[in-house]
Amino acid sequence: MKRAECWVAWGGVGHAWVTVCPEPCGGLAAGRGRRVEEVAERFYLVVLSRPPEPEEEAVVERLFAESRSRREAAEDFLWALINSAEFVHRH
């Protein structure tokens, strides 16, 4: 799901939470010496209330490796979690 679609689905509140607030994306991912595995675990715990599976961590590592910036990767990752079927069914 692209950011424009997320805006339509979640509105300004969701967009601000993901892109404007210093946490979760900026503070957790854009530097501060955190490894991608730490970012993945924190986001999974916060959003889905569980740690990531090894296969999920591998996907997150690939996302961070292929993105232009850590912040962009974190925002995309967080949107993906929020729009996942697992999140929708839990919340």
N, C-alpha and C positions, 0 to 999 in steps of 0.2 A: 504494500500500500504506500503510495507516495504521500509526501507531506500535505499536499493540497487536499487529498482524500481524507487524511487524518483530521485536518482542520474542519472539514464538513462533518465528519463522524463525531469528533470530540469538542469542537468549538474552541473558543478562545481560552477557556480555562485549561484544557488539556495541552494546547499549544504552548501556553505560557509555562506550564509546569515542566514541559520537556525542554523547551528552547531558551527561556528567559532566566529562570531561576539559576543561581550559581550551583546549587545542587538540584537535581541529581546528576545531570550530565557534565556540566563544567567541572565541578569539584571532584567528582568521582573518577572521571576519565581523562580529562584534558591535562595531563601532567601529574604532579604530586607524587611521582615515582611509583604509581600503582601498576602492577602487572595486569595484563588483559584477563588473566584467570581470576584475579581479585575483583575486577570490575564485573565480570560475568557472574560470579558468585553473589556479589552484593545486589545487583539488579534482579537476579532470580529470586533471592530471598525477599527483597522489598516488594516486588510485583507479584510473584507467584507463590510466595511463602514456602519455597523449597530450594535446595541447591540444584545447580544444573547437572545434567547427566554428562558423561565424558564426550558423547557425540555432539551435544549442544555446545560445550565449551569449544570444541574444534570449529564449529560454525562461527562462533563469536570471534575466535582468533583469526579466522579467514576474513571476516568482515572488517576487523580492525586493520589487518594487513593491507587490504585492498582500498581502504578509504583514504581520502585526501587529508583528513585530520582526525585526531582522536575524538574531538568533540562531535564531529559529524557522525563518526561511527557510533558513538554513544547515543546520540539522538536517534539514529536509525534503529539501533538495537532496542532502545526503550520503546519506541513506537511499535516495533514488531512484537514485543512482549505484551504491550497494552492491547494490541489488536489480535492477539492469539486467541484461539478457541478456548484454551485452558483458562486464560484470564477472564474472558467473557462468561464462562460457565461458573467460575468461582465467585465472581463479584457481580 
